[in-house]
């Protein structure tokens, strides 16, 4: 295995009906969108879907299935934002001197 090969993350999405689908690079796509301040909304979810397709994940063209993907990806991105906002807040708080004020 090439130690210089790019790392590919894999995430399993679980749908309401019990179906599970593995997607590649979801974390990286969400991290990129988060880094430029994208909020969890329909437009951002469409960008996530486009990003997943661009890196080779197959998402069926059926509107019903895409709606399910949008729903689950919205929840995934909301959770991602919440976790990373909390980490950011914790980092800021840890950099405030005792008895000091926030920057």
Secondary structure, DSSP 8 states (H G I E B T S, - for coil): --TTS----EEEEE-TTS-EEEEESHHHHHHHHHHTT--SSHHHHHHHHHHHHHTT------HHHHHHHHHHHHHHHHHHHHHHHHHHHHHHHHTS-TT----
